[in-house]
């Protein structure tokens, strides 16, 4: 069985600010297991660093107001298609991300306000029946 993991949690520099979100707890959780690292934003060609994005009224926009929803949804669809035949035990995803957030996401105002809900990739995984874990639930 494989575990899908937000690539930033494993130390990959794919965060909007050019950094990562390395999590020792997540690294320990997946140690010895087959891991599939993924970053929907990078898959969508958004680059690193990049302008931050949030979900506003169900649509992904960047801080400058540019609609980036279509390329993100296309990247997510590609990832979902690629993992269809994989034996995935669960997905461990980055908290609060507009794509990977499991329990909360930023509200689309770029003010730091959180709302209950899931990012687009996390929701796609949930809808497909994959168990999804918020990285903060691990450690």
DRENTORKOL-3810 file (N, C-alpha, C; in nm, 4 decimals):
REM DRENTORKOL-3810
@n.u->0.0831; n.v->-0.1197; n.w->0.0000; ca.u->0.0000; ca.v->0.0000; ca.w->0.0000; c.u->0.0870; c.v->0.1253; c.w->0.0000
@n.u->0.0334; n.v->0.2294; n.w->-0.0609; ca.u->0.1058; ca.v->0.3554; ca.w->-0.0750; c.u->0.0351; c.v->0.4656; c.w->0.0031
@n.u->0.1122; n.v->0.5664; n.w->0.0382; ca.u->0.0564; ca.v->0.6838; ca.w->0.1043; c.u->0.0847; c.v->0.8055; c.w->0.0170
@n.u->-0.0198; n.v->0.8775; n.w->-0.0173; ca.u->-0.0092; ca.v->1.0018; ca.w->-0.0934; c.u->0.0210; c.v->1.1127; c.w->0.0074
@n.u->0.1195; n.v->1.1957; n.w->-0.0202; ca.u->0.1594; ca.v->1.3000; ca.w->0.0755; c.u->0.1830; c.v->1.4318; c.w->0.0025
@n.u->0.1357; n.v->1.5408; n.w->0.0629; ca.u->0.1698; ca.v->1.6731; ca.w->0.0097; c.u->0.3218; c.v->1.6849; c.w->0.0083
@n.u->0.3778; n.v->1.7126; n.w->-0.1076; ca.u->0.5232; ca.v->1.7138; ca.w->-0.1253; c.u->0.5926; c.v->1.8113; c.w->-0.0308
@n.u->0.5292; n.v->1.9226; n.w->-0.0003; ca.u->0.5909; ca.v->2.0224; ca.w->0.0881; c.u->0.6164; c.v->1.9654; c.w->0.2269
@n.u->0.5334; n.v->1.8703; n.w->0.2707; ca.u->0.5488; ca.v->1.8100; ca.w->0.4031; c.u->0.6722; c.v->1.7213; c.w->0.4106
@n.u->0.7222; n.v->1.6807; n.w->0.2951; ca.u->0.8411; ca.v->1.5957; ca.w->0.2894; c.u->0.9677; c.v->1.6778; c.w->0.2644
@n.u->0.9536; n.v->1.8098; n.w->0.2632; ca.u->1.0683; ca.v->1.8979; ca.w->0.2465; c.u->1.0903; c.v->1.9492; c.w->0.1060
@n.u->1.0015; n.v->1.9138; n.w->0.0132; ca.u->1.0160; ca.v->1.9644; ca.w->-0.1235; c.u->0.9814; c.v->2.1128; c.w->-0.1255
@n.u->1.0661; n.v->2.1913; n.w->-0.1876; ca.u->1.0426; ca.v->2.3359; ca.w->-0.1956; c.u->0.9390; c.v->2.3633; c.w->-0.3034
@n.u->0.8130; n.v->2.3624; n.w->-0.2623; ca.u->0.7028; ca.v->2.3877; ca.w->-0.3551; c.u->0.5975; c.v->2.4782; c.w->-0.2924
@n.u->0.6275; n.v->2.5363; n.w->-0.1767; ca.u->0.5371; ca.v->2.6282; ca.w->-0.1090; c.u->0.5337; c.v->2.7619; c.w->-0.1839
@n.u->0.4255; n.v->2.8343; n.w->-0.1728; ca.u->0.4089; ca.v->2.9590; ca.w->-0.2476; c.u->0.5255; c.v->3.0563; c.w->-0.2278
@n.u->0.5879; n.v->3.0550; n.w->-0.1094; ca.u->0.6948; ca.v->3.1508; ca.w->-0.0809; c.u->0.8340; c.v->3.0979; c.w->-0.1149
@n.u->0.8398; n.v->2.9821; n.w->-0.1803; ca.u->0.9668; ca.v->2.9236; ca.w->-0.2194; c.u->1.0220; c.v->2.8250; c.w->-0.1185
@n.u->0.9553; n.v->2.8115; n.w->-0.0060; ca.u->1.0003; ca.v->2.7200; ca.w->0.0984; c.u->0.9264; c.v->2.5871; c.w->0.0958
@n.u->0.9224; n.v->2.5250; n.w->0.2112; ca.u->0.8544; ca.v->2.3967; ca.w->0.2274; c.u->0.7878; c.v->2.3936; c.w->0.3639
@n.u->0.7181; n.v->2.2890; n.w->0.3933; ca.u->0.6506; ca.v->2.2704; ca.w->0.5221; c.u->0.6932; c.v->2.1378; c.w->0.5844
@n.u->0.8238; n.v->2.1076; n.w->0.5799; ca.u->0.8708; ca.v->1.9785; ca.w->0.6283; c.u->0.8134; c.v->1.9480; c.w->0.7664
@n.u->0.7599; n.v->1.8273; n.w->0.7792; ca.u->0.7008; ca.v->1.7828; ca.w->0.9048; c.u->0.7711; c.v->1.6556; c.w->0.9515
@n.u->0.8476; n.v->1.6642; n.w->1.0603; ca.u->0.9107; ca.v->1.5439; ca.w->1.1140; c.u->0.8079; c.v->1.4368; c.w->1.1515
@n.u->0.6917; n.v->1.4796; n.w->1.1998; ca.u->0.5878; ca.v->1.3837; ca.w->1.2372; c.u->0.5358; c.v->1.3085; c.w->1.1151
@n.u->0.5151; n.v->1.3795; n.w->1.0044; ca.u->0.4698; ca.v->1.3142; ca.w->0.8811; c.u->0.5793; c.v->1.2236; c.w->0.8275
@n.u->0.7037; n.v->1.2710; n.w->0.8303; ca.u->0.8152; ca.v->1.1883; ca.w->0.7831; c.u->0.8234; c.v->1.0585; c.w->0.8627
@n.u->0.8029; n.v->1.0661; n.w->0.9938; ca.u->0.8048; ca.v->0.9454; ca.w->1.0774; c.u->0.6855; c.v->0.8554; c.w->1.0451
@n.u->0.5707; n.v->0.9153; n.w->1.0208; ca.u->0.4487; ca.v->0.8409; ca.w->0.9901; c.u->0.4639; c.v->0.7578; c.w->0.8626
@n.u->0.5334; n.v->0.8125; n.w->0.7639; ca.u->0.5462; ca.v->0.7431; ca.w->0.6352; c.u->0.6756; c.v->0.6620; c.w->0.6226
@n.u->0.7600; n.v->0.6672; n.w->0.7240; ca.u->0.8875; ca.v->0.5948; ca.w->0.7180; c.u->0.8645; c.v->0.4467; c.w->0.6908
@n.u->0.9370; n.v->0.3955; n.w->0.5922; ca.u->0.9275; ca.v->0.2548; ca.w->0.5565; c.u->0.8097; c.v->0.2200; c.w->0.4670
@n.u->0.7320; n.v->0.3202; n.w->0.4303; ca.u->0.6167; ca.v->0.2972; ca.w->0.3434; c.u->0.6456; c.v->0.3557; c.w->0.2050
@n.u->0.5747; n.v->0.3074; n.w->0.1062; ca.u->0.5884; ca.v->0.3649; ca.w->-0.0274; c.u->0.5080; c.v->0.4943; c.w->-0.0326
@n.u->0.5748; n.v->0.6020; n.w->-0.0694; ca.u->0.5149; ca.v->0.7353; ca.w->-0.0654; c.u->0.5015; c.v->0.7917; c.w->-0.2064
@n.u->0.3867; n.v->0.8542; n.w->-0.2318; ca.u->0.3632; ca.v->0.9253; ca.w->-0.3575; c.u->0.3525; c.v->1.0747; c.w->-0.3238
@n.u->0.4621; n.v->1.1517; n.w->-0.3387; ca.u->0.4542; ca.v->1.2954; ca.w->-0.3106; c.u->0.3814; c.v->1.3676; c.w->-0.4238
@n.u->0.3021; n.v->1.4680; n.w->-0.3878; ca.u->0.2252; ca.v->1.5404; ca.w->-0.4885; c.u->0.2090; c.v->1.6872; c.w->-0.4468
@n.u->0.2122; n.v->1.7756; n.w->-0.5462; ca.u->0.1824; ca.v->1.9171; ca.w->-0.5246; c.u->0.0971; c.v->1.9645; c.w->-0.6420
@n.u->-0.0328; n.v->1.9799; n.w->-0.6200; ca.u->-0.1205; ca.v->2.0237; ca.w->-0.7294; c.u->-0.0809; c.v->2.1583; c.w->-0.7903
@n.u->-0.0327; n.v->2.2502; n.w->-0.7064; ca.u->0.0049; ca.v->2.3819; ca.w->-0.7592; c.u->0.1220; c.v->2.3711; c.w->-0.8565
@n.u->0.2201; n.v->2.2891; n.w->-0.8207; ca.u->0.3341; ca.v->2.2706; ca.w->-0.9111; c.u->0.2899; c.v->2.1979; c.w->-1.0375
@n.u->0.2022; n.v->2.0993; n.w->-1.0224; ca.u->0.1518; ca.v->2.0261; ca.w->-1.1387; c.u->0.0794; c.v->2.1203; c.w->-1.2336
@n.u->0.0138; n.v->2.2211; n.w->-1.1782; ca.u->-0.0594; ca.v->2.3178; ca.w->-1.2604; c.u->0.0336; c.v->2.4202; c.w->-1.3250
@n.u->0.1638; n.v->2.4098; n.w->-1.2972; ca.u->0.2588; ca.v->2.5007; ca.w->-1.3593; c.u->0.2678; c.v->2.6365; c.w->-1.2936
@n.u->0.2267; n.v->2.6455; n.w->-1.1681; ca.u->0.2256; ca.v->2.7752; ca.w->-1.1007; c.u->0.3631; c.v->2.8201; c.w->-1.0540
@n.u->0.4590; n.v->2.7277; n.w->-1.0481; ca.u->0.5951; ca.v->2.7636; ca.w->-1.0113; c.u->0.6132; c.v->2.7838; c.w->-0.8620
@n.u->0.7391; n.v->2.8110; n.w->-0.8261; ca.u->0.7752; ca.v->2.8298; ca.w->-0.6866; c.u->0.8976; c.v->2.9201; c.w->-0.6822
@n.u->0.8880; n.v->3.0369; n.w->-0.6224; ca.u->0.7707; ca.v->3.0894; ca.w->-0.5529; c.u->0.6616; c.v->3.1334; c.w->-0.6511
@n.u->0.5438; n.v->3.1613; n.w->-0.5937; ca.u->0.4295; ca.v->3.2024; ca.w->-0.6745; c.u->0.3405; c.v->3.2940; c.w->-0.5910
@n.u->0.2494; n.v->3.3590; n.w->-0.6578; ca.u->0.1519; ca.v->3.4436; ca.w->-0.5879; c.u->0.0576; c.v->3.3512; c.w->-0.5116
@n.u->0.0317; n.v->3.3800; n.w->-0.3827; ca.u->-0.0588; ca.v->3.2945; ca.w->-0.3043; c.u->-0.1981; c.v->3.2862; c.w->-0.3669
@n.u->-0.2617; n.v->3.1697; n.w->-0.3481; ca.u->-0.3986; ca.v->3.1512; ca.w->-0.3966; c.u->-0.4882; c.v->3.1124; c.w->-0.2796
@n.u->-0.6159; n.v->3.1450; n.w->-0.2930; ca.u->-0.7184; ca.v->3.1067; ca.w->-0.1969; c.u->-0.8459; c.v->3.0757; c.w->-0.2730
@n.u->-0.9405; n.v->3.0132; n.w->-0.2037; ca.u->-1.0704; ca.v->2.9822; ca.w->-0.2622; c.u->-1.1664; c.v->3.0956; c.w->-0.2278
@n.u->-1.2217; n.v->3.1599; n.w->-0.3301; ca.u->-1.3200; ca.v->3.2665; ca.w->-0.3116; c.u->-1.4466; c.v->3.2273; c.w->-0.3869
@n.u->-1.5530; n.v->3.2047; n.w->-0.3132; ca.u->-1.6801; ca.v->3.1639; ca.w->-0.3733; c.u->-1.6638; c.v->3.0394; c.w->-0.4603
@n.u->-1.5844; n.v->2.9444; n.w->-0.4126; ca.u->-1.5672; ca.v->2.8177; ca.w->-0.4824; c.u->-1.4691; c.v->2.8198; c.w->-0.5974
@n.u->-1.4016; n.v->2.9335; n.w->-0.6184; ca.u->-1.3091; ca.v->2.9492; ca.w->-0.7295; c.u->-1.1712; c.v->2.9863; c.w->-0.6763
@n.u->-1.0668; n.v->2.9226; n.w->-0.7316; ca.u->-0.9305; ca.v->2.9569; ca.w->-0.6913; c.u->-0.8861; c.v->3.0842; c.w->-0.7625
@n.u->-0.8429; n.v->3.1814; n.w->-0.6809; ca.u->-0.7906; ca.v->3.3067; ca.w->-0.7344; c.u->-0.6576; c.v->3.3356; c.w->-0.6664
@n.u->-0.5729; n.v->3.4127; n.w->-0.7336; ca.u->-0.4500; ca.v->3.4525; ca.w->-0.6658; c.u->-0.4723; c.v->3.5874; c.w->-0.5982
@n.u->-0.3753; n.v->3.6285; n.w->-0.5180; ca.u->-0.3882; ca.v->3.7508; ca.w->-0.4384; c.u->-0.4098; c.v->3.8742; c.w->-0.5251
@n.u->-0.3709; n.v->3.8674; n.w->-0.6528; ca.u->-0.3912; ca.v->3.9808; ca.w->-0.7436; c.u->-0.5276; c.v->3.9769; c.w->-0.8124
@n.u->-0.6091; n.v->3.8751; n.w->-0.7795; ca.u->-0.7424; ca.v->3.8645; ca.w->-0.8370; c.u->-0.7502; c.v->3.7812; c.w->-0.9636
@n.u->-0.6383; n.v->3.7226; n.w->-1.0048; ca.u->-0.6379; ca.v->3.6404; ca.w->-1.1261; c.u->-0.7027; c.v->3.5048; c.w->-1.0974
@n.u->-0.7929; n.v->3.4645; n.w->-1.1833; ca.u->-0.8601; ca.v->3.3350; ca.w->-1.1714; c.u->-0.7638; c.v->3.2261; c.w->-1.2184
@n.u->-0.7276; n.v->3.1356; n.w->-1.1281; ca.u->-0.6379; ca.v->3.0242; ca.w->-1.1608; c.u->-0.7098; c.v->2.8902; c.w->-1.1444
@n.u->-0.8415; n.v->2.8950; n.w->-1.1430; ca.u->-0.9229; ca.v->2.7775; ca.w->-1.1160; c.u->-0.9082; c.v->2.6682; c.w->-1.2226
@n.u->-0.9163; n.v->2.7046; n.w->-1.3489; ca.u->-0.9150; ca.v->2.6038; ca.w->-1.4556; c.u->-0.7856; c.v->2.5224; c.w->-1.4579
@n.u->-0.6669; n.v->2.5853; n.w->-1.4560; ca.u->-0.5462; ca.v->2.5029; ca.w->-1.4565; c.u->-0.5317; c.v->2.4169; c.w->-1.3309
@n.u->-0.5788; n.v->2.4668; n.w->-1.2179; ca.u->-0.5711; ca.v->2.3881; ca.w->-1.0948; c.u->-0.6634; c.v->2.2669; c.w->-1.1033
@n.u->-0.7847; n.v->2.2873; n.w->-1.1502; ca.u->-0.8780; ca.v->2.1744; ca.w->-1.1625; c.u->-0.8281; c.v->2.0715; c.w->-1.2645
@n.u->-0.7635; n.v->2.1189; n.w->-1.3708; ca.u->-0.7080; ca.v->2.0278; ca.w->-1.4706; c.u->-0.5940; c.v->1.9459; c.w->-1.4092
@n.u->-0.5071; n.v->2.0113; n.w->-1.3320; ca.u->-0.3966; ca.v->1.9404; ca.w->-1.2665; c.u->-0.4494; c.v->1.8369; c.w->-1.1679
@n.u->-0.5517; n.v->1.8727; n.w->-1.0929; ca.u->-0.6112; ca.v->1.7802; ca.w->-0.9963; c.u->-0.6731; c.v->1.6616; c.w->-1.0686
@n.u->-0.7412; n.v->1.6874; n.w->-1.1789; ca.u->-0.8006; ca.v->1.5778; ca.w->-1.2575; c.u->-0.6923; c.v->1.4841; c.w->-1.3100
@n.u->-0.5798; n.v->1.5397; n.w->-1.3532; ca.u->-0.4692; ca.v->1.4571; ca.w->-1.4010; c.u->-0.4142; c.v->1.3685; c.w->-1.2890
@n.u->-0.3949; n.v->1.4272; n.w->-1.1717; ca.u->-0.3436; ca.v->1.3504; ca.w->-1.0579; c.u->-0.4419; c.v->1.2398; c.w->-1.0214
@n.u->-0.5697; n.v->1.2731; n.w->-1.0162; ca.u->-0.6714; ca.v->1.1731; ca.w->-0.9817; c.u->-0.6715; c.v->1.0586; c.w->-1.0820
@n.u->-0.6537; n.v->1.0913; n.w->-1.2093; ca.u->-0.6487; ca.v->0.9881; ca.w->-1.3119; c.u->-0.5252; c.v->0.8992; c.w->-1.2937
@n.u->-0.4130; n.v->0.9602; n.w->-1.2601; ca.u->-0.2880; ca.v->0.8862; ca.w->-1.2427; c.u->-0.2912; c.v->0.7910; c.w->-1.1227
@n.u->-0.3632; n.v->0.8276; n.w->-1.0176; ca.u->-0.3636; ca.v->0.7438; ca.w->-0.8971; c.u->-0.4775; c.v->0.6415; c.w->-0.8972
@n.u->-0.5613; n.v->0.6451; n.w->-0.9969; ca.u->-0.6802; ca.v->0.5593; ca.w->-1.0014; c.u->-0.6481; c.v->0.4118; c.w->-0.9765
@n.u->-0.5401; n.v->0.3616; n.w->-1.0347; ca.u->-0.5063; ca.v->0.2203; ca.w->-1.0218; c.u->-0.4028; c.v->0.1922; c.w->-0.9139
@n.u->-0.3686; n.v->0.2927; n.w->-0.8355; ca.u->-0.2719; ca.v->0.2744; ca.w->-0.7267; c.u->-0.3432; c.v->0.2211; c.w->-0.6023
@n.u->-0.2725; n.v->0.1438; n.w->-0.5233; ca.u->-0.3260; ca.v->0.0906; ca.w->-0.3979; c.u->-0.2904; c.v->0.1894; c.w->-0.2864
@n.u->-0.3733; n.v->0.2915; n.w->-0.2709; ca.u->-0.3442; ca.v->0.3992; ca.w->-0.1772; c.u->-0.4168; c.v->0.3747; c.w->-0.0452
@n.u->-0.3369; n.v->0.3687; n.w->0.0613; ca.u->-0.3896; ca.v->0.3477; ca.w->0.1959; c.u->-0.4585; c.v->0.4740; c.w->0.2460
@n.u->-0.3938; n.v->0.5896; n.w->0.2262; ca.u->-0.4492; ca.v->0.7173; ca.w->0.2710; c.u->-0.3697; c.v->0.8308; c.w->0.2078
@n.u->-0.4184; n.v->0.9519; n.w->0.2285; ca.u->-0.3483; ca.v->1.0721; ca.w->0.1854; c.u->-0.3246; c.v->1.1585; c.w->0.3080
@n.u->-0.2027; n.v->1.2099; n.w->0.3225; ca.u->-0.1675; ca.v->1.3028; ca.w->0.4297; c.u->-0.1413; c.v->1.4364; c.w->0.3620
@n.u->-0.2257; n.v->1.5347; n.w->0.3930; ca.u->-0.2223; ca.v->1.6606; ca.w->0.3194; c.u->-0.1987; c.v->1.7806; c.w->0.4101
@n.u->-0.1436; n.v->1.8861; n.w->0.3513; ca.u->-0.1073; ca.v->2.0081; ca.w->0.4231; c.u->-0.2292; c.v->2.0861; c.w->0.4692
@n.u->-0.2313; n.v->2.1152; n.w->0.5962; ca.u->-0.3400; ca.v->2.1923; ca.w->0.6568; c.u->-0.3578; c.v->2.3284; c.w->0.5905
@n.u->-0.4815; n.v->2.3680; n.w->0.5750; ca.u->-0.5227; ca.v->2.5025; ca.w->0.5335; c.u->-0.4914; c.v->2.5404; c.w->0.3889
@n.u->-0.4293; n.v->2.4521; n.w->0.3138; ca.u->-0.3948; ca.v->2.4804; ca.w->0.1747; c.u->-0.5223; c.v->2.4906; c.w->0.0902
@n.u->-0.5237; n.v->2.5789; n.w->-0.0105; ca.u->-0.6420; ca.v->2.5890; ca.w->-0.0971; c.u->-0.6627; c.v->2.4646; c.w->-0.1834
@n.u->-0.5604; n.v->2.3824; n.w->-0.1959; ca.u->-0.5765; ca.v->2.2568; ca.w->-0.2679; c.u->-0.5786; c.v->2.1386; c.w->-0.1723
@n.u->-0.4914; n.v->2.1383; n.w->-0.0733; ca.u->-0.4738; ca.v->2.0214; ca.w->0.0120; c.u->-0.5365; c.v->2.0326; c.w->0.1505
@n.u->-0.5870; n.v->2.1467; n.w->0.1899; ca.u->-0.6472; ca.v->2.1611; ca.w->0.3228; c.u->-0.7587; c.v->2.0594; c.w->0.3435
@n.u->-0.7591; n.v->1.9955; n.w->0.4583; ca.u->-0.8566; ca.v->1.8901; ca.w->0.4860; c.u->-0.9722; c.v->1.9418; c.w->0.5713
@n.u->-0.9420; n.v->2.0171; n.w->0.6761; ca.u->-1.0439; ca.v->2.0623; ca.w->0.7708; c.u->-1.0789; c.v->2.2099; c.w->0.7570
@n.u->-0.9797; n.v->2.2909; n.w->0.7171; ca.u->-0.9985; ca.v->2.4350; ca.w->0.7052; c.u->-0.9208; c.v->2.4865; c.w->0.5840
@n.u->-0.9688; n.v->2.5989; n.w->0.5307; ca.u->-0.8969; ca.v->2.6709; ca.w->0.4254; c.u->-0.9123; c.v->2.8201; c.w->0.4536
@n.u->-0.8273; n.v->2.9001; n.w->0.3917; ca.u->-0.8427; ca.v->3.0445; ca.w->0.4044; c.u->-0.9647; c.v->3.0886; c.w->0.3240
@n.u->-1.0287; n.v->3.1961; n.w->0.3698; ca.u->-1.1615; ca.v->3.2334; ca.w->0.3199; c.u->-1.1669; c.v->3.3061; c.w->0.1870
@n.u->-1.0541; n.v->3.3311; n.w->0.1231; ca.u->-1.0560; ca.v->3.3974; ca.w->-0.0070; c.u->-1.0375; c.v->3.5473; c.w->-0.0007
@n.u->-1.0177; n.v->3.6014; n.w->0.1194; ca.u->-0.9980; ca.v->3.7460; ca.w->0.1337; c.u->-0.8513; c.v->3.7836; c.w->0.1511
@n.u->-0.7653; n.v->3.6832; n.w->0.1634; ca.u->-0.6214; ca.v->3.7030; ca.w->0.1828; c.u->-0.5917; c.v->3.7846; c.w->0.3083
@n.u->-0.6758; n.v->3.7625; n.w->0.4107; ca.u->-0.6577; ca.v->3.8311; ca.w->0.5394; c.u->-0.6167; c.v->3.7342; c.w->0.6498
@n.u->-0.5977; n.v->3.6086; n.w->0.6166; ca.u->-0.5596; ca.v->3.5090; ca.w->0.7166; c.u->-0.6772; c.v->3.4444; c.w->0.7872
@n.u->-0.8001; n.v->3.4812; n.w->0.7493; ca.u->-0.9187; ca.v->3.4246; ca.w->0.8137; c.u->-0.9440; c.v->3.2832; c.w->0.7606
@n.u->-0.9651; n.v->3.1896; n.w->0.8540; ca.u->-0.9915; ca.v->3.0501; ca.w->0.8183; c.u->-1.1407; c.v->3.0195; c.w->0.8249
@n.u->-1.1826; n.v->2.9276; n.w->0.7383; ca.u->-1.3205; ca.v->2.8781; ca.w->0.7393; c.u->-1.3153; c.v->2.7255; c.w->0.7308
@n.u->-1.4195; n.v->2.6619; n.w->0.7799; ca.u->-1.4284; ca.v->2.5168; ca.w->0.7670; c.u->-1.4417; c.v->2.4811; c.w->0.6201
@n.u->-1.3771; n.v->2.3729; n.w->0.5818; ca.u->-1.3879; ca.v->2.3283; ca.w->0.4441; c.u->-1.2596; c.v->2.2630; c.w->0.3985
@n.u->-1.2623; n.v->2.2131; n.w->0.2777; ca.u->-1.1484; ca.v->2.1419; ca.w->0.2207; c.u->-1.0994; c.v->2.2107; c.w->0.0947
@n.u->-0.9709; n.v->2.1930; n.w->0.0676; ca.u->-0.9137; ca.v->2.2391; ca.w->-0.0577; c.u->-0.9639; c.v->2.1513; c.w->-0.1718
@n.u->-0.9423; n.v->2.1950; n.w->-0.2938; ca.u->-0.9980; ca.v->2.1254; ca.w->-0.4100; c.u->-0.9447; c.v->1.9835; c.w->-0.4265
@n.u->-0.8151; n.v->1.9623; n.w->-0.4047; ca.u->-0.7583; ca.v->1.8286; ca.w->-0.4183; c.u->-0.8055; c.v->1.7390; c.w->-0.3042
@n.u->-0.8042; n.v->1.7910; n.w->-0.1825; ca.u->-0.8519; ca.v->1.7127; ca.w->-0.0682; c.u->-0.9964; c.v->1.6688; c.w->-0.0908
@n.u->-1.0790; n.v->1.7581; n.w->-0.1419; ca.u->-1.2193; ca.v->1.7237; ca.w->-0.1657; c.u->-1.2330; c.v->1.6199; c.w->-0.2754
@n.u->-1.1510; n.v->1.6311; n.w->-0.3796; ca.u->-1.1549; ca.v->1.5316; ca.w->-0.4876; c.u->-1.1185; c.v->1.3932; c.w->-0.4340
@n.u->-1.0190; n.v->1.3876; n.w->-0.3463; ca.u->-0.9808; ca.v->1.2596; ca.w->-0.2858; c.u->-1.0934; c.v->1.2043; c.w->-0.1991
@n.u->-1.1532; n.v->1.2909; n.w->-0.1174; ca.u->-1.2650; ca.v->1.2481; ca.w->-0.0320; c.u->-1.3800; c.v->1.1958; c.w->-0.1175
@n.u->-1.4134; n.v->1.2696; n.w->-0.2229; ca.u->-1.5236; ca.v->1.2302; ca.w->-0.3105; c.u->-1.4978; c.v->1.0951; c.w->-0.3768
@n.u->-1.3699; n.v->1.0640; n.w->-0.4003; ca.u->-1.3329; ca.v->0.9369; ca.w->-0.4635; c.u->-1.3201; c.v->0.8235; c.w->-0.3608
@n.u->-1.3402; n.v->0.8559; n.w->-0.2329; ca.u->-1.3403; ca.v->0.7531; ca.w->-0.1295; c.u->-1.2068; c.v->0.7254; c.w->-0.0631
@n.u->-1.1066; n.v->0.8091; n.w->-0.0871; ca.u->-0.9772; ca.v->0.7897; ca.w->-0.0221; c.u->-0.9815; c.v->0.8452; c.w->0.1198
@n.u->-0.9224; n.v->0.7752; n.w->0.2171; ca.u->-0.9085; ca.v->0.8336; ca.w->0.3514; c.u->-0.8091; c.v->0.9492; c.w->0.3459
@n.u->-0.8467; n.v->1.0637; n.w->0.4005; ca.u->-0.7639; ca.v->1.1826; ca.w->0.3952; c.u->-0.7363; c.v->1.2308; c.w->0.5371
@n.u->-0.6085; n.v->1.2585; n.w->0.5647; ca.u->-0.5658; ca.v->1.2992; ca.w->0.6986; c.u->-0.5021; c.v->1.4370; c.w->0.6892
@n.u->-0.5434; n.v->1.5273; n.w->0.7772; ca.u->-0.4809; ca.v->1.6579; ca.w->0.7885; c.u->-0.3449; c.v->1.6385; c.w->0.8559
@n.u->-0.2414; n.v->1.7002; n.w->0.8024; ca.u->-0.1066; ca.v->1.6806; ca.w->0.8555; c.u->-0.0969; c.v->1.7150; c.w->1.0041
@n.u->-0.1761; n.v->1.8082; n.w->1.0509; ca.u->-0.1702; ca.v->1.8464; ca.w->1.1914; c.u->-0.2335; c.v->1.7421; c.w->1.2833
@n.u->-0.3094; n.v->1.6488; n.w->1.2263; ca.u->-0.3651; ca.v->1.5401; ca.w->1.3061; c.u->-0.2578; c.v->1.4358; c.w->1.3393
@n.u->-0.1456; n.v->1.4402; n.w->1.2674; ca.u->-0.0378; ca.v->1.3449; ca.w->1.2893; c.u->0.0586; c.v->1.3932; c.w->1.3958
@n.u->0.0837; n.v->1.5202; n.w->1.3989; ca.u->0.1800; ca.v->1.5679; ca.w->1.4968; c.u->0.1772; c.v->1.7117; c.w->1.5083
END
